[in-house]
Amino acid sequence: MHVTVSGRRLLDLARTMAARAHTFRQTGGVHSAALCDTDRIIFQVEDVGRHNAVDKVIGWAKLNGLVLQDKILLSTGRISADI
């Protein structure tokens, strides 16, 4: 399954994620990760480590029985091959 989303919509989702990054605005020292569909952010978390933030999002999705094939993962920071 492929997810199709316009560049403009992806940018809107990233801006929404940034607007919700309250701890980052206070500290400047955390990463955010968010699970989205093409319309909205479903779940977002902040953590000191970018890997941890992604792990928390995926863990939350699995614990809540979400199908991930049609979702988008947004993350701040660089995305390395190990993520």
Secondary structure, DSSP 8 states (H G I E B T S, - for coil): ------HHHHHHHHHHHHHT-HHHHHHS--EEEEEE-SS-EEEEEEESSHHHHHHHHHHHHHHTT---TT-EEEESS---TT-
